Amino acid sequence: MCAMCVGSQSEFHRELKQLTGVEACQCRKARIQRNHIACALLVWTRLKSNAYRASKTVYQIKHGMLSSYLIEQLKHPSVQMTLA
């Protein structure tokens, strides 16, 4: 196997695990695990295409999305908290 292929394969595996939570599935049924992996692959594909279009890394794209979400939730919480 060529060094370029091994490098990109390990990069893919690392990004998939770090960005999508593909290892977080605790389901025992194989079908549910396959669905979880498929959803994680779709998320990674979307992050990768957005990163390519924006000329950023997938980590920068995810951080930006999380930052935007956190700022919006702090300004306008979707779940109201009541203090006792």
Secondary structure, DSSP 4 states (H G I P E B T S, - for coil): --HHHHHHHHHHHHHHHHHH-GGG----SHHHHHHHHHHHHHHHHHHHHHHHHHTS-HHHHHHHHHHHHHHHHHHS-SS-----
